[in-house]
Amino acid sequence: MTAIFPPPSSAAAERLLSPEELEAALREIGAKRYHNLHPFHRLLHDGKLSKDQVRAWALNRYYYQAMIPVKDAALLARLPEASLRRVWRQRIVDHDGDHEGDGGIERWLKLAEGVGFERDYVLSTKGILSATRFSVDAYVHFVSERSLLEAIASSLTEMFSPTIISERVAGMLKNYDFITKETLAYFDKRLTQAPRDADFALDYVKRHAVTPEQQRAAMDALTFKCNVLWTQLDALYFAYVAPGMVPPDAWQPGEGLVPEKAVAPAAGAAGTGGIGAGDVPRLPRGVRMRFDEVRKKHVLLAPERTFDLDDNAVAVLTLVDGQRSVADIAARLAETYNADRAVIEADILVMLNDLATKRVLER
């Protein structure tokens, strides 16, 4: 099928599109490139991520949310007309709020807290993936340095956000027992804010992109923004899904969390490794426990990763042989240490499910 707006190398690219054709071309970009199509989002919405993988998403997405008003302030300073500035400044208020405890950033912090993070850790942004930081910063620079038309056109991803918000809220509430409507309150207002902002930006682009070159620039700007969003999910998938190579300076499961009471998760519960008392745990291929002679302590070795083990973890993993169930391991340890079997089993389940979410244990 011939593209609505062919690439610049084509002679047809010199044709000026009508405003309606330009809008159709912009919407086609979203239909092909918007990040609702990314595999990470499909996993997120379908309930196929662990709790730690959802946490990684919430933490990294915070950096994007926090920088949106910075981006909008940079654009606001360049708008030549008061009427335009009055409209655009509402975006900053939407995210920063007009008083303490208000605004989209505050609601995203509530989301991060809802999945277990300490607020100060999220605010520090120290666990953010480098690729997240690079892509978001590139977006801020793009809006600051490119033409007003391109800067405004790059915000047109908001034309597509109501669909992904509806999918996300419904899917996460259905599939994750640690997610509540209060946790996802950020998205409530975005269902009305995003269409309002998109309508204004689309009208501006259709009125100001009056040459083929300007129309191409607007389309390229929207493509760039789609790539910014897609790149963030690429980084999350690579680090926390497959192959699971978390960079040394990025968030590791367990960091920055509010301490949880040690309780045994139900077998197969969403957001955990899904290991129950009747399951038989084992170390995956390529993962092994050994004693580090230099450091005089046991470690769990996995591809590209090493985990220090305390004495309790060593006692448990010594019995993880692919034949004993969790209940069998708990009974053996209860007998060895003359302790309550139920208490030991609960503690073991917490530890094993944590290892499972880190992909160094399976059943």
N, C-alpha and C positions, 0 to 999 in steps of 0.2 A: 504494500500500500504506500502511495506517495505521501511523504510527511507534509503536514499542513504548512510548515515553515522549513523548507529545505536548508541544508548547510550552506554557508557563505560561498563555497566553491561552485555551487549551482547557479546558473543564470537566473533561475526562477527566484533565487533568494533576493533579487533586487526588487521584487514586487512588494509594494506596501500593502500590508494586511489591513482589513477593516478592523475597527475595535472589537467586533464580535469574533472575527477570525483570530485576532491576537489572544483574546480570552480563552478561546478553545485550545490554542496552541499551548498556553500556559497551563491549562488544566490537564492537557495530555502529558506534560512533563511530570506532574504530580502522580498521574495514574501509573506511570512507569517507574518513577524514581523515589517516591515518598517512602519514608522508613517504616510505614506499616507493613511493607512487603518483606522486611528483613527477617531472616530466620530467628534472630534473638527475640523479636517482638512476638513472633508466632509461638515460641516456647513460653514467653511470659504470659501471654493472654490465655494460652491453653492449659496453664497450670503445670507445666513440665519443668519448671526451674525449682531448685532447692531454695530454702530460705536465704542461704548465704548468697546465692546468685541474684535473688531479688534485692538483697541488701546492696550488692555491688552496683546494680542498676540505679537504685535510689541515691546512693552516695555520689556516683559520677554525674548523674543527671542534675544533682544540686548545683554543680559548678556551672552548668549551662543556664539553669534558672537564675542563679545569682548574677550572671553577667548580662542577662537580657536588658535590665534597666541601664547598665553601663553603655551597652550598645545603643539603646534608645536615646540616652542623654547626648551621646556623640552626634547622633543624627539630628536631634532637636536643635543643637547649637548651630547647625548649618542651614536650617530652614529660614528662608528670607521673609516669610509673611507671618504676622501674628496669628492669623486665622489657622494656618497650618500648625503652628506651634501649640495652639490651644488644643487641637485635636490630638497631636502626637504625645503631648505630655501626660495624657490620661494613661498611656501605656506604662509610664514610669510609676504612676500612682498605683496602677493595678498590681504591679510587682512589689514595689517598696512599701505600699500602704501610705495612708495619710496620718497615721499615728502608730505608736509602739504596739506591737502584737498584731498588726494588720498587714494584709497584702499577700501576694502569691508566694514570695520567698518564705514568709513565715509559715504559710500553709505547707510548703514543701518540707520545711524543717520538721513540722508535725508528722509528715509522712515518714521521714527518715527516723524520727523517734519512735514511730509506730512499729517499725520493723526492728527496733532494738538498739539504734545508735544513741550514743551520748551527743547532745547538741553541740558541745564545744568541739568534739572531734569532727563533726560535719563542717562546722564553721571554719575550721582550720584548713580544710581542703588538702591536707597533707597526704591523704590516701588516694587522691585522684589519679587515674591512669594518665600517663604523659600524653598519650594520643588524644584523650578527652581534652586536656588543657590546650594542646596545640590547635586542635580543630576549633574549639570555642574561641580562643584568642584570635585565630585567623578570621573568624566571622566578625569579631569586633573591629579588627583592622580593616576588613573589607568595607564595612559600613562607614568607617571613619574616612577612608581614603578614596573610594570610588565616587562616581557621580551620584547626585541625589536620586536620579531615576533608578540606577542600579541598587542603591542602598534600600530604597523603598520596595523595589521589586523583589529583593531577597527575602522580604518578610512574608511573601505570598504563600509560603508553606502553610500559613494559617487557614488558607482556603480548604485544606484537607484535614485539619486537626479534629473537627467534630467527630468524624468517622472513627478515627483511632481512639479518641477519648471514650466513645461509647463502647467500643470493643474492649478496651482496657478495663474500664470500671466493671462491666458485666463479667468479664472473664476472671479478673482477680478476685472479685467477691465470691464467685462460684467455686473457684479452685484452690484458694489458699485460706486455711483456717486462722491464720494470723493477720489477715487483712480485714478491716472493717470499713464501713461507710465514712466514719470519722477519719480514718487513715487516708482515705482518698478524697478528702474534702477539697483539696487543691483544684480538682478537675470540675467541680460544680460550677464555679464562676467562669471557667474557661469556655464552657459550652455557649455562653453568650458573648464573652469578651472577644474570642477569636473571630467569629463571623463579623462582628462589628469592625474590628481592625482590618480584616481582610477586605471587606467591602470598600473601606476608605482607600486602602493601598491599591486595590485593583482599579478603582475609578481614577486614581492619580496616574497610574501607569498607562491606562488606555487613553487618557487625555494628553499625556506628555511624550509618549513614544510615537512620534509623528514621522519618523523616517525608517526605512528598513534597517539601518544601522542601529538606531535606538531600540527598535523592537527586538533585534537580535541581542543587544546588550541586556535588555530586560529578561529575556529568556535564559541567557547565560547566567545571570545573577540568581535566578530561581534555581537553576540546575546546581550552581555552586552551593546554595543553602541546603538543597537536598543532599548533596555530598557531605556537607558538614554533619548533618544528622546521621547519615548512613555510616560515616567513619567512626562516630562514637560507638555505635552498636558493633561494628567490626572489632573494635578494641575490646569491648566487653566480652564478646563471643570468644575471641582468641584467648583472653586471660582467664575467664571463669567457666567456659563451657568446653571448648575443644580447640587446641590441644590442652588447654588449662595451664598455660605458662604465664603465671602472674609475675610482672616485673618486680625487681627487688624493692623498689621504693613505693609500690602500690599497696593498697589495702589487702591485708590477709585476713581470712575468716577468723573471727574472734577478737580482732582489734577494734577499739573504740566503741565497744558495746556496753550497755547497762548490764551489770551482773544479773543473770537469771537464776531463779531457784532451780536446783537440780531435781528435775522430775523426769520420769520415763515417758518419752513420746510413744504414742500408739503406733503399732506396726503399720507401715505404709502411709503414715500421716503426711499430708502435704507440708513442704517446707523442711523436711528432715531427710536424712539418708534413707528412711523407710525401714530400718532394721528393728525387728521386734524380738521378744524373748524367745520365740520358737525358731527364729532364723539361725542359720549356720554362717557366721561371718568368715571371710578369708581375705588375705592380702592379694591384690591384683598382680598380674604379671608385671615384673619390673619394680615391684615394691618389696622391700625387705627390711628387717630390723637387724641392727648390728651394734657392737660395742665400739665406740670411738676411743682408741687407746690414747690418743693425744689429749683429748678433753676429759677422759675418764668418765664417760657417760654413754647411755644408750641413745641411739638416734633411729629414726625411721627414714630410710632412703627411698626417694621416688624420683622419676625422671625430672631433672632440673630443679628439684626441691629437696630440702632436708628438714625434718621436724625433730626437735629435742623431746625426749620422753622422760617423764618422772617415774618414780618407782612403781606407782600404781598402774600407770600405762604399761610398763614393762611386764608387770605381773599378769595383766589381762592379755596382752598381745602374745606372750609366751604360750598361752593356751589357745590362741586363735590358729587352728590347724586345718580348717576346712572340713572338720568332722564333728566338732563339738558345737552344740547350739549355745546361744547366749545364756539360756537357763542352766545348761550343764556347766558352763564356765563360772557362773555365779555360785552354783552349788559347791563347786570345787574350791573356790576362793573362800566361801563362807566356812567350809570345813577347815581349811588351812589356817585361817586367821580367827576362827571361833567368833564369827560375826553374824549379824542378821542377814539371811540370804536375800530378803526382799530389798533391803537397803542397798546391798552390794549390786543387785541386779539393776536397780534404778540408776545408780551411778555409772554402771557399765554401759547401759543403753545411751545415756547422754554422751559419754566419751565416744562410743562406736559410731553413733549417728553424726557426731561432729567430724570424725575421720572420714565417714562416707561422703559428707558434703564437700570435703576437700579432695575427694576422688582417690583416696589412698586405702580404702577398704570397700569391700563389696560383699554381697551375700549370694 
